[in-house]
Amino acid sequence: MKNHSYKTSLLAKIPKSGKPLKPLMKLPKCCAKIVWSLSILCLCVSQGLSFEHFITTKDGKLYDGDHEFRFISWNIPNLNFVEDEMAFEKKHAFRLPNKYELTDAMESVKQLGGQVIRTYTIPVLRKSDTPDIPRYVLGPGKFDETSFKCMDTMLAVANEAGIRLIIPLLNNWKWMGGVPQYAEFRGKDSKDFWSDPQLIADFKKTIDFVLNRNNTVTGIKYKDDQAILCWETGNELYSPQQWTTEICKYIKSIDQNHLVMDGFHANRLKQESIDDPYVDIVTTHHYESHAGELLHNVRENINLNNGKKVYILGEFGFLSTSSLTKILDEIIAKDIAGSLIWSLRSHRREGGFYWHSEPLGMGLYKAYHFLGFPSGNEYDEINIMRMMRQKAFQIRGLAEPGPKIPESPTLLPIIDVAKINWQGSVGTSVYDIERSLSLQGPWQKIGYNISDAKYQYADLFSDETAIPGQEYYYRIIAKNSAGDSAPSNICGPVKCQNYCLIDHMENFGSFYDAQGKYEIRTDNDRIFKEDMSRLAMERDGELVYFVAENIQTAKIYSFSADQKKVMEFYLSRDGQNYQAVEAKTQNYSFGKGDYNYQNPILYTITNKTGHNKYLKIRFCKAAQISKIEIKYGNENN
């Protein structure tokens, strides 16, 4: 009994730092091992940790304890820093993910059979940033606590989900802030970064801060966190070997637990990295346009490496399903520890998904969404997802399990029956929307097989059958081939104020008439805030809408290279005689940015002139419209 009470008191004294205490008194060796093991078990249970070991390397392979560790998985650039918050009214695309988004991303990878996520880099302040853009590194030795608390949550969720993370510490590019910004802080040129002692010392301050950070959620220092597979020196670096050796050596001087990967940018390995004793993992990125060329380069890398170092394909993609299948079969068959396709995006907290058109994707490929949707048919998203899942379990030597029944989604607060949104559930194909006049039911299905990947940064569902003046309750159900979720939470009562016509510009079915040269455009989505379907009209063109009752308000979401005098608006009772009407104009432009963005301009019209049923839009300059909302009629009509 004494030994038992001693173990109990020891476990109660595990510190918040996350490290189990060593025995407080001299015990026989067998007892000390039991106490130590129990303390670790208690720590893992209390903090939701999923791992027993750090990932190690031996003979060019990765190991989780005594078991070889191999993976086919995903890059998720939005995991620690969102660059894709493209809602129309947002002035920039950057923010920090919340726990729902982090959990959704990692659960998606888990259901896909992946065990690893490669994040993007640690963002650095850019001169062009506005004060509301979050960054992690604010200057030499200056760090943003709010941003790093997001990273704390990311690591906590990874531990809960059983997902390992590859974390690049530096970016070669300016997009999230990296080498150019470290040099800019000191008024120096980017090329100086690799040799200038001051710039190297500045980057080492970031390394020291990150590795020694005490996680505010788990209490574990980053350098002691088993969820981290390895540190990567950086993303797509053009670093000389002397710099790589110095940085890898410095990382290992602080952190003896984690492996280090050389983030040098090439599709061919370099011998110096393979021979460097401070480099544990070597990697290549592949965006060759032909599968045969990619396979040739990978085989050359395997021969050059000859099993000396762990070899990972850090990024690849933008190829057909057939090509990717052949490449993954090669990875499984050959001496490659793992591969990470580019890239996956999670659900978004306001509903739907994050979207990202890929500049290297030939104007075709976008970030993938689990479990694949018709909106990704151009790049065969559904079949890609099926294939990736199959190969992810195959490389692990496991039979592919069947799909899971989705968890209940979360219906978000509803203030307008035309704007119904929900936080999606991982692995859901479609949703059913139900409505009732009473909190107790009965429930009527008003939306069948609704996809939350159909529209980009727009409301997911509009109740077109709601009657003005009536109050309703709503709930939703998530569905996939395994079955239906339990119903979501209930929102209501919600009073329907008026009818609403919403045109997402998918086709020519909603407008009444059009004059001039016009077409539906589905290209260059990024510069139009990722909207995948827009109506483009040339100068002097006209677009007319008709509704059955009096127009109350209309909103026109437009994009143009110009910012002034782009459109004029007119209302009519009979479709013959039109009167000009002034529109409230809101310009949400934040400049051309890194993608040469068009100007997003929202026009809002309020009908104050009588019982008008026709709206005419005249294009003074060439422009595109992504969405139109017309509210008409109400309970007083």
FIMI-396962 format. One record per residue (C-alpha): x, y, z; residue in one letter. Coordinates in steps of 0.02 Angstrom, whole numbers, plus 50000, padded with zeros to 5 digits. Layout:
REM residues N
XYZA;...
//
This chain:
REM residues 637
500005000050000M;501445012050034K;502115010149859N;500375013149786H;500115029049886S;501835035049836Y;501435032749652K;499805042049673T;500625056849758S;501965057449625L;500705057649483L;499765071749568A;501345082149562K;501645081549375I;502105099449332P;501165110449209K;502735111149103S;502195094349033G;503725084749094K;503425069949210P;504345071349375L;505795059949411K;505595048949566P;505775059049725L;506655045249819M;507785030749777K;506755015749721L;507204998749653P;507494999949466K;505914990149421C;504825001349533C;505595017149465A;505175011849287K;503375008349338I;503205025349421V;503975034249272W;502845025049148S;501295028849251L;501755047249261S;501905048249072I;500245038949050L;499385050749171C;500085065849077L;499485059148909C;497745055348973V;497535071949064S;498085082248914Q;497325071748774G;499025066848702L;499055052748574S;500895048648557F;502105037548650E;503685041748553H;504585055048456F;504865050348274I;506635044048249T;507695038748102T;508755023548068K;509535017147906D;508595029847801G;506885025847875K;505735034247999L;505185025148156Y;503795027348284D;504545017148424G;504985000248346D;503785002248200H;504255009648033E;503295025748001F;502715029347823R;501375041047759F;500445048047610I;499655064147669S;499395082847642W;500085100247646N;498865112147732I;499535129847709P;498075137347808N;498395127047963L;499305140148066N;498885155747964F;497425158647847V;497835167547683E;496145163547605D;494805173247698E;494055179647536M;492325185347593A;491775199547481F;491715212547619E;493445208247690K;494835220847658K;496205207647663H;496325188747657A;497295185347818F;496775179247989R;497145165748117L;496165149448112P;495075144848260N;494955128048349K;493475122248242Y;494485124848083E;496045116648155L;495045101648216T;494135100348049D;495785100347952A;496605087048059M;495065075948067E;494955077047877S;496745070847860V;496425057247988K;494905050847894Q;495925051447734L;497185039547813G;498545052547829G;499635053647983Q;500595069547943V;500235087547896I;501545099447831R;501085117047883T;501625132747796Y;502965143747873T;502995155348024I;502325171847955P;503395187547965V;502795205647963L;502795214047792R;502965232747765K;501335233047669S;500355225047813D;498935234647892T;498805233848083P;497405220948077D;498445207947983I;499125195348107P;500935189548096R;502005178848210Y;503675187848193V;503545206748211L;505395210848204G;507075204048262P;506675195248426G;504895202348429K;503445190148426F;501555191348430D;500795181848576E;499055180448500T;499745172148344S;500805159948443F;499305155348550K;498505149748387C;500025138748359M;499835132248537D;498055126948495T;498655119048331M;499875108048426L;498585103648559A;497335098348425V;498685088348334A;499015078748494N;497165075348516E;496955069748335A;498545059248327G;499265069548183I;501125073148166R;501685090148101L;503125095447990I;503435113948030I;504525124647914P;505335138548014L;505705150647871L;504985155547703N;506065159347552N;504625169647481W;503785185847533K;501995179047527W;501845175447713M;503405185047755G;505115176847759G;506885179647698V;506485196447615P;505665202847775Q;507085197547891Y;508265207147777A;507065221847766E;507025223647956F;508885228147948R;508855237947785G;509815224447694K;509605214547534D;508815197147531S;510385189347460K;511305194747619D;510205183547726F;511255167947701W;512915175347756S;512605191247856D;512965187548041P;511635199748102Q;510265192147992L;510755174548041I;510715179748224A;508975187248198D;508325171048127F;509125161348268K;508105172048389K;506535165548305T;507165147648315I;507585149648499D;505885157348538F;504905143948444V;505825128748509L;505835134748689N;504045141148689R;502955134048827N;501265129348753N;499895139048844T;498635125148809V;499615109248848T;500995116048958G;502285107048849I;503755115848770K;503775114448582Y;505445105548588K;504645092248699D;503055090048596D;502915072948514Q;501615079248390A;503025087748295I;503795075548171L;505215087148124C;505755105048102W;506085110247923E;507405123647900T;506185132447784G;505065132047633N;505905131447462E;507515139247521L;508985143447407Y;510175141447552S;512035137647538P;512565121847629Q;513585131647755Q;512005140647812W;511015124347817T;512335115847924T;512425130448044E;510535131448065I;510285112648083C;511665112148211K;510885126648306Y;509165118148308I;509935102248377K;510875112048510S;509185117348581I;508095102348537D;508785084748550Q;507075076748526N;506595081348349H;507275077648178L;507795091648059V;507375092347874M;508355102547747D;507125114147659G;508255117447508F;507195120247352H;507445108347207A;506695093347121N;508395085047131R;509295080847292L;511025088047321K;512445077247383Q;513005090047513E;511355088347604S;511395069347599I;513155069847673D;512785083047806D;512805074647978P;511615087848049Y;510265084447918V;509085070147961D;507835071447816I;508015077147637V;506575082847529T;506105088147353T;504635097647278H;503895092447112H;502805102246992Y;503395094546830E;502015095446699S;502275077246646H;502135062246761A;503545053346670G;504755067546705E;504255068046887L;504485049246906L;506185050346822H;506765063846942N;506135054247094V;507025038347039R;508625048247013E;508455055047190N;508195037647261I;509785031747176N;510775046747233L;510175045347412N;510465026447414N;509575024647582G;510775036147673K;509465048547731K;507595048647754V;506845055047591Y;505135063747583I;504205071447437L;503765087747523G;502625094747388E;501915088547224F;500285089147127G;499305097046983F;499265080846884L;497885069146829S;497185055746943T;497995042346837S;499695050846847S;499595053447035L;499085035247059T;500635029346967K;501745041147066I;501025035547233L;501235017247183D;503065021147151E;503225029547321I;502445014647409I;503555002247317A;505195011747336K;506285018447474D;505305034347512I;504675037747688A;503215048547640G;502425061047524S;501335076447545L;500195082147405I;499845100747381W;498595105147456S;497055103347567L;495945116847643R;494725114947788S;492955120347819H;492745138647862R;492005144548027R;490655155147940E;490135140447832G;490775132047675G;492635129647640F;494195139847614Y;494665140947430W;496325143847344H;496635143947157S;498395138047121E;499505149247013P;500505133946957L;498905124146925G;498655129646745M;497095139446792G;496255122946831L;496765116147001Y;496165122747169K;496485117247346A;495645100547380Y;494175098147499H;493775081847587F;492875071047532L;492775078547358G;491335087847275F;490575091347104P;491305109047116S;492995100647090G;492495090146940N;493695099446825E;495165092246921Y;494275075846968D;494235079947153E;493065065747206I;494145052247126N;495755060347187I;495105059447364M;494605041247347R;496295036747275M;497285046547406M;496335038147546R;496645020847475Q;498515024047453K;498685032047625A;498095016047709F;499055005047588Q;500745012847630I;500355009547814R;499974991347777G;498164993347832L;496524988647751A;495535003947701E;494085006047822P;492345011147770G;491765029147791P;491165035947957K;489405042447984I;489605061447997P;489495070448162E;488075082848181S;488465099448097P;488235115948188T;486885127348121L;487445145448137L;486275159248199P;484985164248067I;484365182148049I;483735180547870D;482895165147793V;483855168847632A;485515167247722K;485665150247806I;487405143947851N;488195130247954W;489875123748010Q;490135108147907G;490485090747973S;492035081247914V;491695068047783G;489975074547735T;489405073147554S;487795083247565V;486575090747689Y;484685090847709D;483875106647778I;482295104747880E;481005117747932R;479595118148058S;478295130248121L;478615123948297S;480125119948403L;479395102648430Q;479075099248244G;478465091148136P;479955094148022W;479835096447834Q;481315094347716K;481515110247614I;483295107247550G;483885090447483Y;485695085247455N;486405102747475I;488295104247453S;489275116347562D;490625116647426A;489515123647289K;489745142247325Y;491315151547377Q;491205163247527Y;489325165047502A;487785159847600D;487515141147582L;485615140347571F;484115151747542S;482365146447595D;481455151447437E;479795144147495T;479675154347655A;478135165647664I;478355183747720P;477655186747893G;477845168447948Q;479075162548082E;480085146648060Y;481295134948149Y;482745126448057Y;483925111748079R;485075101947963I;485695084047941I;487385078747870A;487435063647753K;488675052247667N;488685034347602S;488835027647781A;487235035947840G;486475051747914D;487035061748064S;485895066148207A;485025082948176P;485985098748214S;485515111548343N;483905121048306I;483865139448260C;482285149948273G;481055157248274P;481595166948119V;480325178748040K;480285179447851C;480245197947803Q;480125196647614N;480475185847463Y;482245185247395C;482935181847222L;484765176547227I;485745174347066D;487465166247086H;487815168646900M;487935150046864E;486915151746705N;485715163346612F;484165157146703G;483815170846829S;483895187346736F;482435193646630Y;483365201546485D;485115206346429A;485835217246292Q;487615218146231G;489075206146239K;489055195146393Y;489605177946451E;489805166946605I;491645166946659R;492455153346764T;494295157946745D;495545167746851N;494505164747007D;495815171047128R;495735189147068I;493835188447091F;493925182747272K;493855164547217E;492095165847146D;491995151547020M;490555158346914S;490275176446861R;489335185846726L;490495196846624A;489745211246524M;490605223046404E;490405242046409R;488655248646366D;487865231646403G;486245230446502E;485545217346620L;483705217146676V;482885207746820Y;481015205646850F;480145200247012V;478295197147046A;478085210247184E;478785226947234N;480695227847246I;481275232747420Q;483175232247403T;484475225247283A;486315221247309K;487505219347163I;489195211247202Y;490355216647061S;492175216547008F;493055228846893S;494775235046847A;494055252446873D;493355259947033Q;492275274546977K;490725275846868K;490685257346827V;488785254546832M;487135264046828E;485475257746896F;483655260346846Y;481965254646914L;480315252346821S;478505247646856R;478135240846681D;479805236646603G;479605250846478Q;479875266946574N;481405267246687Y;481965279946816Q;483775281646871A;484115277247052V;485655281047157E;486565266247235A;487585266147393K;489345261247339T;490555251647450Q;492275248047381N;493165233747470Y;494765234747369S;496425231947456F;497485234847303G;498175222947173K;499105212947307G;500135197947256D;498805191647135Y;498295207347038N;496565207647118Y;495085216147035Q;494125229347136N;492655221847231P;491245234747232I;489565231947318L;488095242247256Y;486555243247367T;484925250147298I;483405254847402T;481765257247311N;480945273447370K;480025278247210T;478515266647204G;477945249247156H;479405244247044N;479635226446984K;481045228946859Y;482885232546894L;484045237546751K;485935237746769I;486905247446638R;488775244046621F;489725260346595C;491335250246591K;491745231946570A;491435222646733A;490935206046808Q;489535202146930I;489745187747052S;488055188547138K;486415198347143I;485165198447287E;483465206347260I;482255207247407K;480455210047357Y;478705209747432G;478315208747618N;476885204747735E;476165222347713N;475965220847523N;
//
